[in-house]
């Protein structure tokens, strides 16, 4: 596994077994390709697809229908994330099993911490058929 924190060259240059302490405020917000949803990548392994990231959802933003190829975990820091099965509110946690399909939205905006073992498979929208974070 070759995990890195993008845009943190000082961390990525450390010896392989050294701890990494990420200054999250210094990381840039990166567009996800979905309107109103940006991310800060905290940890990424391109080889396996492992991803830990903060996602910032603007009010009314929607993530199109997608499938979780492996377990996905979400902790909501601010706001809420809603889908047809329910709502994850500030200070709460949800996880979805492998194969779960849903559309997600943030009617009032949200800041969430997400953990993926592999990227999502998008079933609709501009990236349909792609495996993307």
Phi, psi and omega in degrees: 000133179237080181274141178221166168250106180304148179067020177227063185304326180297326177284321185289341180272357180290160175303153186306325185260008179283146175291149177246128177247110190266125173275091188298322180300330182279348179281142179281150169284136183240135177295145179268346187097358177242127185308129175080007180235116178242165182218154169243117181277119180268325181206134180213139174234104182298330182293317184260338185094359178304134180211131169238126185208153168270136176240131178250114181257125174285154178306132178086358181289151185225136172258121184298171180309127180213162179244137175274111184292327173223181183303138174240140180234139181224130172243125183269119179272324179213149176074213178201156175243133186236141168217184184296340182268341181162196184225135173254117186258171180312129178083004181244167190230142171222154173219152183236135181286164175308133179093348178298136177238137177195165167254142180236150177216164177229083184306325181245013183089164181195155168233119185228150174254123183236148179234125179235139174273330174214159181295158175289154172254117182275134185254348175210169180091185186296338182251023181305134180089352181266153170260109183225154173284000000 
